[in-house]
């Protein structure tokens, strides 16, 4: 008959992580990660692990009952010695509910339970009897990856909602212009039916559903815009200036183009350092209330440069990649393509979604897109590069609110610089 095992011997036998394991090889949290970081992580991803909020609270309460230093000490494990009765009192539960929590958490591989023969939880010689969180430490990288994926999906969902709203505005604008130009156009009824069939609220839509919705709205916007351009050509109506269409701003202040020496002058200081300073590459100075072009207007050949092709050539290689993805097989990008490219590139530039939303509200969707196009291109400005795209975008919004932003001049300077290069 085999001799009975003591509680400590059962502990060693039951724990494969500790069997014949050197004392200094126990897992620890990564450098600079503390116990409270782990608590915050579990609070964020508890739902992703299939845990109800009450069970997440129980897990965090057990973790807080351990010694903070044990999570970074390779010679020992973090162990909760609190009894089920005491933990139940802390959590406002019954001991039976706490036992169920422990069993569930052990089943998920977040801890392992080891107690003395009489169920006691205490330090027993060189062993610790209780709720041992060594498995949780061993899974930290996996849990961090789950949190990263969760955060990415949240940010992606926010971005998709903004893009859907922008695409809706583009469609409504193009459809309204088409209806004004040709009230009996055969495509209007079809476009309206397709639009009315789309969800009007984003609540409850996950990332995949929002992506499908965005594609549907973008297709509508492209169809309406293509029909609008075709109607203008066949009816003999002069095609609207592309610049006017893509600079749908919320401000009516007129902008004055700078003189030709704008191509050789740059801002004296960074755009995001001084709100009242001119925007890079051609903004209006406070002292230049009347420029060299004020008496004779902007040069026609420069205004003619504001075509999709000219802007496409002037933008950076990175922005051009996003434009190519947005326009697909079409030869020339549309106004919506510029907005979609800017919206998708925003995270890469480190621009917070709140700054982007502020720009869309202040400059209009396409004004914000073109502002980001200029800011991105000027990151490699030969004289005064922009180092903080987010700060620059916020500064440009402040100038626009003060009537001091000359986005037209900035675009002219950027196009001319691309020509020279």
C-alpha positions, 0 to 999 in steps of 0.5 A: 500500500502506497504511503499517504502524501503530505499536503506539500508533497501533493502540491509538488506532485500536482504542479507540473510547473514546479516539479524538480524545478530550480528555485530561480527559474520561476516565471516573473512578469516582464520588466517594468510590468507591475502587479497593478498593470496586470490587474488593469489588463485583466479588467480590460480583457476579462470579457474576452476570456469569457469571464463575467464581471463578478468573476473578474472582480474575484480574480483581481481581489485574489491577486491584490491579496498577494505580495507585489514583490513576488510577481517579479521575484524568480525565487518564489510564486505569488500566492493568495493565502486568504481563505474562502470564507474571508474572500467571500466576506470581502466580495459580498459572496458566499463561500460556495460562490468563491469556490466556484470562482476558484474552480473556474479560474483554475480551469481557464489556466489562470491559477492552480489551487494547492492546499494542506490536507485540512484545506489550510492555506499558508506557507509550509516550509519552502512551499506556499499553499493557496491560490498560486498565480504562476500560470497567470504569469506564464500566460502574460504575453498571450493575455497582452496580445489579446489586449492589443487585439481588443484595443486595435478593434476598438480604434478600428471601429472608431475610425470606420464610424468616422469614415462611414459618416464622411462617406455619407456626406459625400454621397448626399452632396453628390446626389443633391448636386445631381438632383439639382442638375437633372431632377429626372435622372434615372439613377437617382431613384436607384441610389436613394433606394440603396441608401435608404436600405443601409443602417442609419445607426452604428450601435451594435455593428462590429468591425466587419459589419462597419467595413461592409457598410463603409464599402456600400456607402463608398460605392454609392458616393462613387456612383453618384459622383460619376453620374454627376460628372457625366451629366455635366459633360452631356448637358454642356454645363461647366464642370465644377472646379475640383478644388471647390468640391474637395474644399468643402469647409465650414467657413466662408472667409475667402483665402488669398493666394500668396505671391510667387515667392511663396515657393521659396519661403518657408515658415520661420518656426514650426507650425505646431509651436506658434498658433499664430505663425503661418502654415508651412509652405505658403500660409498667409502672414498677419502682415500680408493682408494684401498680397502681390496677387490681390489686385489681379487675382490668383493665376489661372494656371495655378488654379488649374493645377488643383486637379486630382492628378496634380494633387496625386503627384504632389502628395508623399509616396505613403499618401499615394499608396493609400490613394491607390488603395482607395481609387482601385482601378480607376485612373484618377482619384475622386474627392472621396478617395482623398478623404478615405486615404487621409482617414486611413493614414491618420493613425500612421502619422500619430494623429489622435482621432479627436484631432482628426474629428476637430479638423473635419468639423473645422475645415470640412471633410475634404479640407481636413484631408487636404490639410493632412496631405500637405502636413504629411508631405511637409514632414520631409520639407527640405528647410523646415520639416514638420515633426508633429503632424497632430500638433500641426493639424490642431494648429491649423484648425486654430488658424482656420477658426481665426480666419488665418489659414490659407490652405490654397496657398499651402497646396499651391506651394506643395504642387510647385515644390513637387514640380521642381523636384 
